[in-house]
Structure formats: structure tokens, C-alpha cells
Amino acid sequence: MTVYDMAGRLLEVKEVKAQDVTNYQFGEGYPSGVYNLVVTQGNETRTVRVVKQ
């Protein structure tokens, strides 16, 4: 899992186990804003845009 802010700055890189994904929290210290969360598993990559209020 990799987290970027909207300016493209890398904020966090973490390895997360599949069994922890259903209830995994991140970004508690981030200010309000929009972030891109990039999740890679094997050869598949998904990007999710997250809004923190």
C-alpha cells in the first residue's frame, strides 16, 4: 500500500497482510484533504481516491 497526496508526494509505504485489509486504518496524522491510495497485490494494482474530512 502506497499513499500519495494530490501533489504527487509520497506520504507512506506499508506492507499490509490480506487478513488485515478488512479493518486497516491509516492516515490518522494526515490533514484533511484528498489522497491517492495505491494497492498492489501480485501483478495487479488498484488506485483508490480517499477523502479525509
Phi, psi and omega in degrees: 000131179231137182241131177236148171276178185288348175273358179088008179282134178287124182253327188201141172228124180220145171264124184241131178283147184304323182289345180266352188292328184295338181216058182251127179251146178209164173077020181300330180269002181280145173287167176302142180160191182248135183227151174256124178254120181251120181246127179238131175224115184064235179257014178253138179230135177232142176244130180236131176270128184240136177251125176253126180260000000 
